[in-house]
């Protein structure tokens, strides 16, 4: 569930038919599966309503592929935390984080980023587990921001 194609395929999204879409069924408890899995933060009513509305209106891919990104911005609050929120917290938060890796605050993120395997994972180096898992790699700009932040000593700014 990391990009539009995967959401449509694995979520069996049927445009204009939320109640026939697997994605909607699993997030509302109306299917055989339940998502997010136990131990992970559940979606809010507002988030569920937004997904319902998106599917009901046709499940269009309205994301601009030309993301605005500035590699001169590589502070924790300005670049790192927003990237983690968007691409990592879905799996790496809650009481049962993916692979036991919690990325919910500066302390956790900086301790993981200090390990060279982190860069290998986010660049999809074949020697490491690619992250985001089963999704596209981060954009070059976001990877540059993360590298610069690490090279600057991972300041909490």
VENLINHU-V884749 format. One record per pair of residues at least 4 apart in sequence whose ideal C-beta (glycine too) atoms are under 6 Angstrom apart, sorted by the first residue. I is the first residue (numbers start at 1). J is the second residue. If there is no record, write none. Layout:
BEGIN
i=[I;I]
j=[J;J]
END
This chain:
BEGIN
i=[1;2;2;2;3;3;4;6;7;8;11;11;12;13;13;13;13;14;14;15;15;16;18;18;18;18;21;24;25;25;26;26;26;27;27;27;29;36;39;39;39;40;41;43;43;52;54;55;67;69;71;71;71;73;73;74;74;74;74;75;76;76;76;76;77;79;80;83;83;84;84;84;85;87;88;88;89;91;92;92;92;92;93;93;97;97;102;103;103;104;106;106;109;110;112;113;113;113;117;119;120;120;121;121;121;122;122;124;124;138;138;150]
j=[7;6;132;135;135;136;61;10;11;13;22;23;22;21;23;55;59;20;21;58;59;58;24;52;55;56;55;55;30;31;31;33;35;35;43;48;34;40;94;95;96;94;94;47;48;56;59;59;139;141;141;144;145;78;79;79;145;148;149;157;80;81;156;157;81;145;149;87;142;88;103;109;89;132;92;103;93;98;97;98;101;103;97;104;101;102;108;108;109;108;110;156;113;154;118;118;150;154;128;123;125;128;128;129;131;131;138;130;137;142;143;154]
END
